Amino acid sequence: MHRQARQHGNGHYGDATQSPVLAHAPRRRILPLVLCACIGAGAYAWLSDGGRSARVAIPLAEQIDGLLVRAGFGINEVWLSGYRNTVDTDLFAALDIEKSGSLLRFSPSQARLRLEQLSWIDTAAVTRVLPDRLSIVVRERTPFAVWMYQGRHALIDATGRVLAYVTKGIREDLPRISGEAAPDAANELIAALQRHPEVAGKVDIADRVSKRRWTLKFVSGAMVHLPADGEAEAIDRLADLQIREKVLDGSALHVDLRLAHRTVVRATADHSGGT
C-alpha cells in the first residue's frame, strides 16, 4: 500500500494543522471476479464466524481472502481525521493494515482498541466502507498540566495520563506540577484553585510532597503549605487571606494552612515546610 501521510514530528507536542490523511494504492478491479468475491465473502464469514474464529483449515480461509483482495476488496484507502498531535506512523502501526488482507478480514473493534492505547488517543471510531476503504475518526486527549519529575517535563491530561514528554518551556499557559504521584492528584487541586483566579494566577509550581499533600510555590517567592485532607477548604482560606492581607505578594512569606483552625504566616526565607 502506498501512503501519503504527513509526519507530525517526533511525538512531542506541536502545532501541526489537523487534516485528514489519505493513504491509497491504485485500485484493481477484476469485474469477472466480483460475483465470485461476493460468494467468497459469504463463505469466509461462515468459515471464520465473521472473522472472529477459524473453524476450518487456515489455508482455505487465506485462499478465500486472497480472492477477495484480487477482486478489489483489499484495503486500498485509509482516511484518518480528528488528530493533531499523534504521529502518523504510530497510527498506521496501530491499525496493522499490512497483516489484514481483505477489508472483510480486518477487525474494526481490535483496531479501535489498539488505537486507544496510544497516549494521545481518547476515543477512536473505525468503520469499513466497501469495497476497499477504512474510515478512522479519532478524538485526542486535552493537555491539562505540565508535570516536572526527575528532570523531565511531560504533558498530562486531567486523568493524570502522560501524553508526551516535552522540552522545558512548552505550554507555559498550563499549570505546572512536580513530585512523585502528582498527576494522580492534580485534577482536584487545580479545580479548587480555579475557583479563585486571584490565587491561581499567581501560582508558579504546585509541588506534591511525600505523595500526600501539596506545597504551592508562587511567582513572588511565597510558599503555601496545604493539608493532606481538605485542601479545597484551605485554598478558600488562602483566597480570603490574600484579599485581606496580600500574603502572596511577599517574597519571603510562608503560609502554613495544615491546621484546620489555625493559619501561620512566617516571614522567613529558610523555612522548609516539612511534611
DRENMITI-520015 format. One line per 8 residues: number of its first residue (from 1); their letters; for each residue x negated, z, y of N, C-alpha, C. Coordinates in nm, 4 decimals. Layout:
<pts>
NUM = a = X,Z,Y,X,Z,Y,X,Z,Y | ... $
</pts>
This chain:
<pts>
1 = mhrqarqh = -0.0839,0.0000,-0.1200,0.0000,0.0000,0.0000,-0.0874,0.0000,0.1250 | -0.0580,-0.0902,0.2149,-0.1285,-0.0948,0.3423,-0.0587,-0.0027,0.4407 | -0.1334,0.0822,0.5100,-0.0716,0.1793,0.6000,-0.1216,0.1591,0.7414 | -0.0296,0.1553,0.8346,-0.0644,0.1527,0.9755,-0.0267,0.2875,1.0324 | -0.1182,0.3810,1.0270,-0.0894,0.5179,1.0695,-0.1868,0.5579,1.1770 | -0.1382,0.6288,1.2777,-0.2220,0.6714,1.3879,-0.2707,0.8131,1.3637 | -0.4015,0.8309,1.3620,-0.4610,0.9624,1.3366,-0.4449,1.0503,1.4590 | -0.4034,1.1745,1.4381,-0.3806,1.2670,1.5497,-0.4954,1.3645,1.5686 $
9 = gnghygda = -0.6090,1.3356,1.5160,-0.7220,1.4252,1.5389,-0.7633,1.4954,1.4125 | -0.8235,1.6168,1.4274,-0.8823,1.6865,1.3132,-0.7991,1.8043,1.2675 | -0.6701,1.8048,1.3047,-0.5843,1.9134,1.2605,-0.5657,2.0189,1.3666 | -0.6429,2.0106,1.4758,-0.6270,2.1072,1.5832,-0.5108,2.0661,1.6719 | -0.4632,2.1614,1.7509,-0.3518,2.1330,1.8402,-0.3944,2.0284,1.9411 | -0.3111,1.9261,1.9597,-0.3472,1.8185,2.0509,-0.2280,1.7724,2.1301 | -0.2457,1.6678,2.2060,-0.1413,1.6172,2.2925,-0.0984,1.4769,2.2534 | -0.1129,1.4427,2.1267,-0.0748,1.3093,2.0815,0.0737,1.2897,2.1007 $
17 = tqspvlah = 0.1132,1.1698,2.1392,0.2537,1.1392,2.1623,0.3270,1.1188,2.0312 | 0.4412,1.1824,2.0189,0.5196,1.1698,1.8961,0.5765,1.0295,1.8854 | 0.5629,0.9680,1.7690,0.6212,0.8378,1.7442,0.6302,0.8147,1.5954 | 0.7276,0.7314,1.5511,0.7363,0.7021,1.4077,0.6125,0.6285,1.3612 | 0.5770,0.6516,1.2361,0.4640,0.5821,1.1761,0.5174,0.4904,1.0692 | 0.4796,0.3662,1.0747,0.5235,0.2699,0.9754,0.4083,0.2353,0.8846 | 0.4277,0.2567,0.7564,0.3285,0.2162,0.6587,0.3947,0.1107,0.5721 | 0.3370,-0.0067,0.5622,0.4079,-0.1121,0.4923,0.3132,-0.1999,0.4136 $
25 = aprrrilp = 0.3709,-0.2714,0.3221,0.2994,-0.3719,0.2455,0.3874,-0.4956,0.2407 | 0.3313,-0.6122,0.2184,0.4150,-0.7318,0.2080,0.5175,-0.7161,0.0971 | 0.6410,-0.7447,0.1264,0.7455,-0.7307,0.0259,0.7353,-0.8448,-0.0753 | 0.7535,-0.8101,-0.2003,0.7531,-0.9096,-0.3058,0.8924,-0.9143,-0.3671 | 0.9576,-1.0233,-0.3537,1.0934,-1.0375,-0.4054,1.0927,-1.1374,-0.5201 | 1.1256,-1.0939,-0.6352,1.1354,-1.1813,-0.7518,1.2823,-1.1846,-0.7895 | 1.3563,-1.2734,-0.7261,1.5019,-1.2742,-0.7386,1.5515,-1.2839,-0.8812 | 1.4888,-1.3614,-0.9668,1.5409,-1.3670,-1.1043,1.5366,-1.2339,-1.1766 $
33 = lvlcacig = 1.4533,-1.1427,-1.1253,1.4399,-1.0146,-1.1946,1.5313,-0.9063,-1.1376 | 1.6060,-0.9380,-1.0319,1.6885,-0.8353,-0.9678,1.7911,-0.7784,-1.0656 | 1.8613,-0.8669,-1.1355,1.9595,-0.8196,-1.2318,1.8931,-0.7362,-1.3398 | 1.7788,-0.7841,-1.3868,1.7054,-0.7085,-1.4887,1.6616,-0.5736,-1.4338 | 1.6234,-0.5730,-1.3064,1.5791,-0.4478,-1.2443,1.6932,-0.3475,-1.2384 | 1.8130,-0.3960,-1.2060,1.9280,-0.3055,-1.1996,1.9567,-0.2458,-1.3365 | 1.9500,-0.3329,-1.4395,1.9686,-0.2823,-1.5753,1.8594,-0.1821,-1.6090 | 1.7361,-0.2154,-1.5674,1.6249,-0.1248,-1.5930,1.6399,0.0067,-1.5197 $
41 = agayawls = 1.6952,0.0009,-1.3982,1.7157,0.1238,-1.3215,1.8102,0.2175,-1.3952 | 1.9197,0.1589,-1.4485,2.0125,0.2424,-1.5241,1.9501,0.2969,-1.6495 | 1.8703,0.2144,-1.7151,1.8032,0.2613,-1.8367,1.7028,0.3707,-1.8050 | 1.6313,0.3504,-1.6970,1.5320,0.4516,-1.6593,1.5996,0.5846,-1.6270 | 1.7097,0.5777,-1.5518,1.7807,0.7006,-1.5157,1.8297,0.7734,-1.6401 | 1.8786,0.6971,-1.7393,1.9281,0.7613,-1.8618,1.8129,0.8168,-1.9438 | 1.7076,0.7397,-1.9565,1.5959,0.7843,-2.0397,1.5231,0.9042,-1.9817 | 1.5185,0.9123,-1.8490,1.4399,1.0198,-1.7866,1.5271,1.1236,-1.7185 $
49 = dggrsarv = 1.6583,1.1229,-1.7472,1.7502,1.2193,-1.6861,1.7373,1.2158,-1.5340 | 1.7487,1.0965,-1.4798,1.7391,1.0816,-1.3356,1.5976,1.1020,-1.2839 | 1.4990,1.0862,-1.3704,1.3610,1.1048,-1.3282,1.3113,1.2465,-1.3411 | 1.3963,1.3392,-1.3884,1.3571,1.4799,-1.3940,1.2939,1.5203,-1.5269 | 1.3194,1.4455,-1.6317,1.2597,1.4794,-1.7599,1.2390,1.3521,-1.8407 | 1.1546,1.3597,-1.9423,1.1266,1.2426,-2.0265,1.1767,1.2709,-2.1667 | 1.2851,1.1999,-2.2061,1.3408,1.2229,-2.3382,1.2941,1.1184,-2.4390 | 1.2186,1.0178,-2.3878,1.1690,0.9138,-2.4772,1.0217,0.8962,-2.4543 $
57 = aiplaeqi = 0.9629,0.8054,-2.5304,0.8197,0.7817,-2.5173,0.7859,0.7376,-2.3764 | 0.6778,0.7933,-2.3211,0.6374,0.7638,-2.1848,0.6071,0.6161,-2.1628 | 0.5409,0.5471,-2.2569,0.5108,0.4053,-2.2311,0.6331,0.3216,-2.1980 | 0.7462,0.3474,-2.2626,0.8669,0.2701,-2.2348,0.9164,0.2964,-2.0933 | 0.9173,0.4223,-2.0533,0.9603,0.4567,-1.9173,0.8691,0.3923,-1.8142 | 0.7391,0.3898,-1.8417,0.6450,0.3298,-1.7488,0.6652,0.1791,-1.7407 | 0.6998,0.1164,-1.8530,0.7247,-0.0267,-1.8515,0.8473,-0.0599,-1.7663 | 0.9513,0.0224,-1.7809,1.0714,0.0015,-1.7008,1.0403,0.0209,-1.5528 $
65 = dgllvrag = 0.9599,0.1232,-1.5240,0.9236,0.1498,-1.3849,0.8414,0.0343,-1.3278 | 0.7507,-0.0187,-1.4087,0.6727,-0.1325,-1.3639,0.7585,-0.2536,-1.3361 | 0.8619,-0.2708,-1.4171,0.9546,-0.3816,-1.3956,1.0281,-0.3653,-1.2632 | 1.0674,-0.2440,-1.2314,1.1348,-0.2176,-1.1045,1.0439,-0.2484,-0.9862 | 0.9166,-0.2104,-0.9991,0.8219,-0.2375,-0.8907,0.8062,-0.3881,-0.8709 | 0.7921,-0.4629,-0.9800,0.7748,-0.6075,-0.9691,0.8999,-0.6754,-0.9137 | 1.0137,-0.6137,-0.9350,1.1389,-0.6687,-0.8838,1.1620,-0.6362,-0.7373 | 1.0708,-0.5630,-0.6757,1.0842,-0.5331,-0.5338,1.1330,-0.3937,-0.5030 $
73 = fginevwl = 1.1361,-0.3063,-0.6059,1.1824,-0.1695,-0.5839,1.0664,-0.0700,-0.5796 | 0.9496,-0.1183,-0.5407,0.8385,-0.0273,-0.5169,0.8534,0.0377,-0.3801 | 0.7630,0.1285,-0.3458,0.7670,0.1937,-0.2143,0.6758,0.1138,-0.1224 | 0.7347,0.0277,-0.0412,0.6581,-0.0592,0.0468,0.6648,-0.0190,0.1932 | 0.7623,0.0632,0.2311,0.7739,0.1086,0.3696,0.7960,0.2586,0.3729 | 0.7262,0.3230,0.4653,0.7432,0.4669,0.4858,0.7569,0.4920,0.6353 | 0.8709,0.5459,0.6736,0.8939,0.5821,0.8135,0.8812,0.7338,0.8284 | 0.7938,0.7746,0.9195,0.7745,0.9168,0.9491,0.8126,0.9423,1.0940 $
81 = sgyrntvd = 0.8908,1.0455,1.1184,0.9265,1.0802,1.2557,0.9418,1.2309,1.2695 | 0.9341,1.2760,1.3944,0.9555,1.4165,1.4241,0.8301,1.5005,1.4284 | 0.7129,1.4397,1.4150,0.5900,1.5192,1.4136,0.5002,1.4822,1.5299 | 0.4164,1.5787,1.5666,0.3222,1.5575,1.6767,0.1847,1.6109,1.6423 | 0.1793,1.7226,1.5759,0.0521,1.7906,1.5520,-0.0021,1.7730,1.4114 | 0.0846,1.7441,1.3158,0.0405,1.7252,1.1779,-0.0369,1.5946,1.1660 | -0.1474,1.5984,1.0938,-0.2308,1.4791,1.0776,-0.1660,1.3827,0.9787 | -0.1700,1.2537,1.0113,-0.1078,1.1520,0.9268,-0.1551,1.1590,0.7823 $
89 = tdlfaald = -0.2855,1.1738,0.7644,-0.3397,1.1749,0.6286,-0.2872,1.2919,0.5474 | -0.2622,1.4054,0.6127,-0.2055,1.5203,0.5418,-0.0620,1.4917,0.4970 | 0.0129,1.4225,0.5821,0.1496,1.3880,0.5469,0.1536,1.2936,0.4273 | 0.0705,1.1895,0.4291,0.0689,1.0949,0.3188,0.0174,1.1581,0.1901 | -0.0787,1.2502,0.2039,-0.1292,1.3189,0.0851,-0.0183,1.4027,0.0214 | 0.0648,1.4670,0.1047,0.1753,1.5477,0.0525,0.2821,1.4604,-0.0128 | 0.3035,1.3421,0.0405,0.4018,1.2509,-0.0193,0.3562,1.2015,-0.1560 | 0.2243,1.1826,-0.1724,0.1666,1.1426,-0.3012,0.2308,1.0135,-0.3527 $
97 = ieksgsll = 0.2396,0.9160,-0.2642,0.3098,0.7919,-0.2970,0.2373,0.7111,-0.4039 | 0.1052,0.7149,-0.4050,0.0290,0.6295,-0.4954,0.0648,0.6535,-0.6422 | 0.1089,0.7745,-0.6747,0.1408,0.8074,-0.8129,0.2896,0.7906,-0.8449 | 0.3657,0.7444,-0.7477,0.5113,0.7469,-0.7640,0.5677,0.6279,-0.8382 | 0.5024,0.5117,-0.8298,0.5599,0.3937,-0.8932,0.6763,0.3407,-0.8127 | 0.7914,0.3272,-0.8756,0.9086,0.2713,-0.8080,0.9762,0.3750,-0.7197 | 1.0632,0.3240,-0.6327,1.1396,0.4124,-0.5447,1.2305,0.5040,-0.6251 | 1.2835,0.4527,-0.7365,1.3728,0.5333,-0.8199,1.2992,0.6507,-0.8830 $
105 = rfspsqar = 1.1749,0.6297,-0.9173,1.0968,0.7343,-0.9827,1.0525,0.8427,-0.8848 | 1.0431,0.8072,-0.7578,0.9977,0.9024,-0.6553,1.0982,1.0158,-0.6405 | 1.0494,1.1403,-0.6316,1.1359,1.2577,-0.6200,1.1369,1.3093,-0.4759 | 1.2446,1.2868,-0.4004,1.2520,1.3377,-0.2629,1.2424,1.4901,-0.2552 | 1.3017,1.5596,-0.3508,1.3010,1.7068,-0.3456,1.1603,1.7622,-0.3629 | 1.0834,1.7039,-0.4547,0.9467,1.7501,-0.4736,0.8601,1.7158,-0.3529 | 0.8824,1.5998,-0.2944,0.8074,1.5607,-0.1755,0.8384,1.6548,-0.0590 | 0.9659,1.6924,-0.0468,1.0035,1.7851,0.0604,0.9317,1.9183,0.0459 $
113 = lrleqlsw = 0.9258,1.9692,-0.0751,0.8575,2.0963,-0.0975,0.7100,2.0870,-0.0618 | 0.6462,1.9754,-0.0966,0.5038,1.9590,-0.0644,0.4827,1.9484,0.0865 | 0.5709,1.8770,0.1537,0.5593,1.8637,0.2987,0.5742,1.9986,0.3685 | 0.6685,2.0792,0.3214,0.6949,2.2068,0.3867,0.5873,2.3115,0.3586 | 0.4925,2.2782,0.2717,0.3775,2.3651,0.2511,0.2681,2.3410,0.3550 | 0.2758,2.2303,0.4276,0.1799,2.2031,0.5345,0.2008,2.3028,0.6475 | 0.0933,2.3454,0.7089,0.1001,2.4557,0.8046,0.1961,2.4309,0.9210 | 0.1995,2.3099,0.9739,0.2829,2.2821,1.0898,0.4289,2.2550,1.0553 $
121 = idtaavtr = 0.4584,2.2173,0.9320,0.5924,2.1697,0.8996,0.6882,2.2850,0.8718 | 0.7983,2.2869,0.9455,0.9030,2.3862,0.9231,1.0030,2.3329,0.8208 | 1.0624,2.2181,0.8487,1.1549,2.1566,0.7542,1.1245,2.0078,0.7424 | 1.1627,1.9506,0.6288,1.1439,1.8075,0.6065,1.2653,1.7520,0.5341 | 1.3083,1.6324,0.5726,1.4157,1.5612,0.5042,1.3591,1.4293,0.4538 | 1.3682,1.4073,0.3232,1.3122,1.2873,0.2611,1.4268,1.2085,0.1975 | 1.4408,1.0828,0.2377,1.5523,1.0005,0.1909,1.5004,0.8677,0.1358 | 1.5514,0.8280,0.0197,1.5217,0.6964,-0.0361,1.6195,0.5946,0.0210 $
129 = vlpdrlsi = 1.5680,0.4835,0.0699,1.6505,0.3765,0.1257,1.6201,0.2496,0.0470 | 1.7140,0.2087,-0.0360,1.6937,0.0899,-0.1187,1.6779,-0.0349,-0.0328 | 1.5925,-0.1305,-0.0727,1.5282,-0.1307,-0.2050,1.3890,-0.0692,-0.2098 | 1.3224,-0.0484,-0.0937,1.1793,-0.0147,-0.1017,1.1310,0.0751,0.0110 | 1.2205,0.1549,0.0685,1.1813,0.2315,0.1868,1.2039,0.3807,0.1673 | 1.1120,0.4595,0.2252,1.1281,0.6042,0.2366,1.1443,0.6396,0.3838 | 1.2383,0.7267,0.4129,1.2576,0.7776,0.5482,1.2304,0.9274,0.5474 | 1.1351,0.9714,0.6278,1.0980,1.1135,0.6322,1.1119,1.1637,0.7757 $
137 = vvrertpf = 1.1919,1.2650,0.7943,1.2083,1.3288,0.9245,1.1643,1.4736,0.9109 | 1.0646,1.5132,0.9901,1.0139,1.6498,0.9817,1.0406,1.7232,1.1133 | 1.0460,1.8527,1.1035,1.0528,1.9374,1.2230,0.9352,2.0324,1.2170 | 0.8554,2.0340,1.3220,0.7360,2.1174,1.3231,0.7661,2.2567,1.3786 | 0.6805,2.3483,1.3424,0.6911,2.4851,1.3929,0.6411,2.4912,1.5374 | 0.6892,2.5905,1.6113,0.6541,2.6049,1.7521,0.5462,2.7114,1.7700 | 0.4361,2.6783,1.8374,0.3341,2.7807,1.8649,0.3943,2.8953,1.9448 | 0.3612,3.0166,1.9040,0.4214,3.1363,1.9626,0.3181,3.2229,2.0345 $
145 = avwmyqgr = 0.1977,3.2260,1.9802,0.0915,3.3090,2.0380,-0.0435,3.2592,1.9868 | -0.1488,3.3046,2.0525,-0.2851,3.2776,2.0071,-0.3402,3.4070,1.9481 | -0.3851,3.3980,1.8246,-0.4388,3.5150,1.7537,-0.5910,3.5049,1.7501 | -0.6566,3.6085,1.8011,-0.8021,3.6147,1.8017,-0.8466,3.7190,1.7001 | -0.9268,3.6750,1.6025,-0.9708,3.7669,1.4980,-1.0988,3.7138,1.4349 | -1.1971,3.8016,1.4220,-1.3251,3.7693,1.3593,-1.3892,3.6450,1.4200 | -1.3817,3.6370,1.5512,-1.4469,3.5289,1.6233,-1.3743,3.3957,1.6205 | -1.2523,3.3919,1.5660,-1.1771,3.2671,1.5578,-1.0473,3.2791,1.6378 $
153 = halidatg = -0.9987,3.1653,1.6833,-0.8729,3.1593,1.7564,-0.7760,3.0711,1.6781 | -0.6547,3.1194,1.6588,-0.5561,3.0448,1.5811,-0.4218,3.0454,1.6523 | -0.3524,2.9322,1.6458,-0.2142,2.9277,1.6898,-0.1260,2.9799,1.5777 | -0.0313,3.0672,1.6114,0.0634,3.1177,1.5129,0.2050,3.0921,1.5631 | 0.3008,3.0904,1.4689,0.4401,3.0793,1.5112,0.5030,3.2183,1.5125 | 0.6329,3.2244,1.5367,0.6996,3.3543,1.5526,0.7046,3.4341,1.4234 | 0.6855,3.3693,1.3088,0.6838,3.4412,1.1816,0.5447,3.4955,1.1483 | 0.4449,3.4592,1.2283,0.3084,3.5004,1.2007,0.2284,3.3983,1.1219 $
161 = rvlayvtk = 0.2883,3.2841,1.0912,0.2201,3.1808,1.0140,0.1113,3.1140,1.0985 | -0.0076,3.1004,1.0433,-0.1162,3.0322,1.1123,-0.0905,2.8820,1.1068 | -0.0837,2.8197,1.2247,-0.0574,2.6769,1.2336,-0.1862,2.5957,1.2371 | -0.2825,2.6419,1.3139,-0.4087,2.5693,1.3255,-0.5105,2.6586,1.3940 | -0.6359,2.6441,1.3553,-0.7450,2.7100,1.4259,-0.7887,2.6205,1.5407 | -0.8086,2.6795,1.6564,-0.8342,2.6016,1.7772,-0.9566,2.6560,1.8489 | -1.0036,2.5808,1.9461,-1.1167,2.6252,2.0268,-1.0690,2.7231,2.1334 | -1.1584,2.8050,2.1808,-1.1262,2.9039,2.2818,-1.0738,2.8361,2.4077 $
169 = giredlpr = -0.9691,2.8929,2.4642,-0.9128,2.8386,2.5867,-0.7937,2.7480,2.5664 | -0.7641,2.7121,2.4396,-0.6478,2.6282,2.4116,-0.5197,2.7102,2.4286 | -0.4205,2.6515,2.4889,-0.2882,2.7108,2.5090,-0.2954,2.8460,2.5786 | -0.3529,2.8458,2.6971,-0.3618,2.9686,2.7750,-0.2260,3.0151,2.8266 | -0.1241,2.9320,2.8104,0.0112,2.9703,2.8512,0.0769,3.0635,2.7505 | 0.0190,3.0768,2.6314,0.0778,3.1603,2.5272,0.0212,3.3016,2.5310 | 0.0984,3.4011,2.4848,0.0451,3.5368,2.4730,-0.0749,3.5389,2.3784 | -0.1683,3.6291,2.4063,-0.2873,3.6422,2.3212,-0.2832,3.7768,2.2512 $
177 = isgeaapd = -0.3069,3.7740,2.1206,-0.3099,3.8965,2.0416,-0.4407,3.9015,1.9640 | -0.4778,4.0209,1.9228,-0.6002,4.0357,1.8450,-0.5821,4.1491,1.7452 | -0.6742,4.1545,1.6484,-0.6708,4.2611,1.5500,-0.6140,4.2172,1.4163 | -0.6550,4.2888,1.3121,-0.6071,4.2598,1.1783,-0.4562,4.2831,1.1692 | -0.3873,4.1953,1.1022,-0.2420,4.2033,1.0803,-0.1610,4.1903,1.2093 | -0.2225,4.1498,1.3186,-0.1497,4.1341,1.4446,-0.0385,4.0299,1.4367 | -0.0577,3.9151,1.3694,0.0507,3.8158,1.3654,0.1808,3.8678,1.3055 | 0.1711,3.9580,1.2079,0.2912,4.0084,1.1412,0.3774,4.0939,1.2323 $
185 = aaneliaa = 0.3167,4.1524,1.3358,0.3894,4.2451,1.4226,0.4100,4.1899,1.5639 | 0.3623,4.0700,1.5901,0.3627,4.0178,1.7269,0.5028,3.9870,1.7783 | 0.5915,3.9408,1.6926,0.7241,3.8976,1.7377,0.7991,4.0110,1.8079 | 0.8007,4.1278,1.7463,0.8732,4.2412,1.8039,0.8113,4.2850,1.9363 | 0.6776,4.2884,1.9429,0.6110,4.3292,2.0663,0.6412,4.2320,2.1796 | 0.6252,4.1030,2.1540,0.6428,4.0039,2.2595,0.7873,4.0001,2.3059 | 0.8817,4.0207,2.2144,1.0231,4.0264,2.2530,1.0477,4.1432,2.3484 | 0.9849,4.2568,2.3216,1.0002,4.3735,2.4089,0.9365,4.3483,2.5453 $
193 = lqrhpeva = 0.8221,4.2825,2.5466,0.7552,4.2533,2.6736,0.8332,4.1527,2.7569 | 0.8959,4.0559,2.6922,0.9676,3.9523,2.7659,1.0878,4.0066,2.8412 | 1.1343,4.1253,2.8057,1.2437,4.1877,2.8817,1.1957,4.2364,3.0175 | 1.0621,4.2441,3.0346,1.0045,4.2955,3.1593,0.8950,4.2003,3.2078 | 0.9326,4.0924,3.2748,0.8340,3.9938,3.3216,0.7265,4.0540,3.4108 | 0.7613,4.1596,3.4857,0.6633,4.2211,3.5750,0.5510,4.2889,3.4977 | 0.5754,4.3180,3.3701,0.4718,4.3737,3.2825,0.4070,4.2637,3.2001 | 0.4895,4.1805,3.1388,0.4385,4.0746,3.0507,0.3440,3.9810,3.1229 $
201 = gkvdiadr = 0.3731,3.9510,3.2487,0.2901,3.8585,3.3242,0.1519,3.9104,3.3560 | 0.1308,4.0389,3.3383,0.0012,4.0983,3.3692,-0.0836,4.1269,3.2449 | -0.0257,4.1071,3.1259,-0.0988,4.1360,3.0018,-0.2032,4.0270,2.9758 | -0.3240,4.0699,2.9455,-0.4294,3.9770,2.9072,-0.4316,3.9600,2.7554 | -0.4477,4.0703,2.6835,-0.4529,4.0691,2.5374,-0.3771,4.1893,2.4832 | -0.3020,4.1684,2.3763,-0.2402,4.2783,2.3019,-0.3222,4.2991,2.1751 | -0.3824,4.4151,2.1627,-0.4731,4.4421,2.0509,-0.4032,4.5316,1.9486 | -0.3999,4.4861,1.8231,-0.3396,4.5644,1.7153,-0.4434,4.6641,1.6647 $
209 = vskrrwtl = -0.4110,4.7923,1.6730,-0.5056,4.8985,1.6389,-0.4697,4.9576,1.5029 | -0.5665,4.9527,1.4100,-0.5501,5.0124,1.2770,-0.4249,4.9633,1.2036 | -0.3802,4.8425,1.2352,-0.2637,4.7811,1.1709,-0.1363,4.8636,1.1872 | -0.1302,4.9463,1.2933,-0.0119,5.0310,1.3066,0.0430,5.0427,1.4491 | -0.0348,5.0117,1.5508,0.0164,5.0225,1.6872,-0.0600,4.9253,1.7765 | -0.0141,4.9159,1.9040,-0.0725,4.8218,1.9992,-0.1385,4.8929,2.1163 | -0.2467,4.8349,2.1645,-0.3038,4.8689,2.2945,-0.2983,4.7437,2.3799 | -0.2341,4.7538,2.4951,-0.2220,4.6404,2.5853,-0.3350,4.6440,2.6866 $
217 = kfvsgamv = -0.4072,4.5329,2.6955,-0.5167,4.5201,2.7926,-0.4715,4.4241,2.9012 | -0.4757,4.4723,3.0252,-0.4205,4.3961,3.1362,-0.5293,4.3233,3.2147 | -0.4871,4.2214,3.2861,-0.5802,4.1398,3.3630,-0.6570,4.2254,3.4631 | -0.5932,4.3255,3.5185,-0.6566,4.4125,3.6175,-0.7656,4.5006,3.5578 | -0.7644,4.5175,3.4241,-0.8564,4.6095,3.3588,-0.7877,4.7349,3.3078 | -0.6618,4.7535,3.3465,-0.5865,4.8688,3.2983,-0.5576,4.8529,3.1487 | -0.5413,4.9671,3.0802,-0.5095,4.9668,2.9380,-0.3913,5.0593,2.9134 | -0.3027,5.0170,2.8239,-0.1846,5.0967,2.7910,-0.1782,5.1119,2.6403 $
225 = hlpadgea = -0.1704,5.2371,2.5942,-0.1665,5.2674,2.4513,-0.0217,5.2947,2.4103 | 0.0316,5.2089,2.3246,0.1694,5.2213,2.2795,0.1761,5.3015,2.1503 | 0.2919,5.3625,2.1228,0.3072,5.4391,1.9985,0.3258,5.3470,1.8777 | 0.3047,5.4024,1.7588,0.3257,5.3256,1.6363,0.4741,5.2965,1.6150 | 0.5599,5.3860,1.6593,0.7048,5.3672,1.6496,0.7651,5.3759,1.7895 | 0.8692,5.2953,1.8124,0.9363,5.2996,1.9419,0.8600,5.2288,2.0520 | 0.7923,5.1197,2.0187,0.7127,5.0502,2.1199,0.8009,4.9874,2.2274 | 0.9223,4.9428,2.1918,1.0110,4.8821,2.2911,1.0517,4.9843,2.3972 $
233 = eaidrlad = 1.0832,5.1054,2.3530,1.1192,5.2107,2.4479,0.9992,5.2470,2.5359 | 0.8797,5.2479,2.4778,0.7593,5.2783,2.5547,0.7343,5.1718,2.6614 | 0.7619,5.0468,2.6288,0.7436,4.9402,2.7275,0.8473,4.9522,2.8387 | 0.9682,4.9987,2.8053,1.0682,5.0261,2.9086,1.0152,5.1316,3.0056 | 0.9543,5.2351,2.9518,0.8968,5.3401,3.0361,0.7837,5.2849,3.1217 | 0.7030,5.1978,3.0624,0.5912,5.1384,3.1358,0.6414,5.0535,3.2517 | 0.7480,4.9768,3.2293,0.8032,4.8931,3.3351,0.8531,4.9786,3.4512 | 0.9180,5.0880,3.4189,0.9662,5.1795,3.5242,0.8485,5.2407,3.5997 $
241 = lqirekvl = 0.7431,5.2752,3.5266,0.6243,5.3338,3.5891,0.5551,5.2322,3.6796 | 0.5529,5.1080,3.6376,0.4915,5.0041,3.7198,0.5683,4.9839,3.8497 | 0.7008,4.9876,3.8411,0.7815,4.9718,3.9616,0.7556,5.0856,4.0594 | 0.7436,5.2076,4.0073,0.7283,5.3241,4.0943,0.5840,5.3482,4.1391 | 0.4880,5.3268,4.0470,0.3506,5.3685,4.0748,0.2481,5.2554,4.0765 | 0.2869,5.1362,4.0329,0.1935,5.0221,4.0267,0.0704,5.0542,3.9422 | 0.0944,5.1196,3.8293,-0.0185,5.1642,3.7467,-0.0967,5.0490,3.6851 | -0.0341,4.9336,3.6705,-0.1018,4.8222,3.6058,-0.1921,4.7447,3.7006 $
249 = dgsalhvd = -0.1913,4.7848,3.8261,-0.2752,4.7172,3.9251,-0.4101,4.7868,3.9430 | -0.4259,4.9023,3.8805,-0.5524,4.9746,3.8929,-0.6499,4.9371,3.7820 | -0.7715,4.9032,3.8192,-0.8679,4.8507,3.7219,-0.9185,4.9555,3.6238 | -0.9148,5.0840,3.6607,-0.9722,5.1867,3.5735,-0.8668,5.2806,3.5173 | -0.7413,5.2412,3.5200,-0.6358,5.3293,3.4729,-0.6060,5.3053,3.3251 | -0.5875,5.4163,3.2532,-0.5476,5.4120,3.1132,-0.4178,5.4910,3.1003 | -0.3164,5.4239,3.0525,-0.1849,5.4855,3.0407,-0.1565,5.5087,2.8926 | -0.1305,5.6353,2.8577,-0.1043,5.6711,2.7190,0.0440,5.7017,2.7019 $
257 = lrlahrtv = 0.1121,5.6177,2.6239,0.2558,5.6341,2.6017,0.2855,5.6717,2.4570 | 0.1873,5.7236,2.3873,0.2063,5.7513,2.2453,0.2967,5.8704,2.2184 | 0.3157,5.9575,2.3164,0.4094,6.0684,2.3026,0.5415,6.0302,2.3692 | 0.6501,6.0527,2.2977,0.7797,6.0039,2.3430,0.8236,6.0624,2.4773 | 0.7909,6.1880,2.5031,0.8396,6.2540,2.6239,0.7272,6.2914,2.7188 | 0.6161,6.2209,2.7057,0.5033,6.2532,2.7935,0.4229,6.1272,2.8214 | 0.3937,6.1047,2.9479,0.3109,5.9915,2.9883,0.1836,6.0444,3.0510 | 0.0701,5.9987,3.0005,-0.0602,6.0428,3.0516,-0.1282,5.9245,3.1191 $
265 = vratadhs = -0.1657,5.9404,3.2448,-0.2368,5.8376,3.3198,-0.3729,5.8932,3.3565 | -0.4767,5.8248,3.3146,-0.6133,5.8702,3.3395,-0.6921,5.7628,3.4129 | -0.7630,5.8036,3.5142,-0.8487,5.7137,3.5895,-0.9914,5.7288,3.5384 | -1.0154,5.6711,3.4224,-1.1490,5.6782,3.3634,-1.1812,5.5450,3.2978 | -1.3038,5.5032,3.3152,-1.3430,5.3714,3.2646,-1.3919,5.3756,3.1209 | -1.4162,5.4938,3.0653,-1.4735,5.5005,2.9322,-1.3787,5.5617,2.8297 | -1.2512,5.5684,2.8631,-1.1524,5.6217,2.7690,-1.1330,5.5231,2.6546 | -1.1508,5.5618,2.5329,-1.1468,5.4696,2.4190,-1.0072,5.4477,2.3659 $
273 = ggt = -0.9190,5.5415,2.3831,-0.7817,5.5238,2.3376,-0.7555,5.5730,2.1977 | -0.8558,5.5756,2.1096,-0.8394,5.6278,1.9743,-0.7367,5.5511,1.8957 | -0.6856,5.6112,1.7856,-0.5832,5.5508,1.7014,-0.4688,5.6491,1.6781 $
</pts>
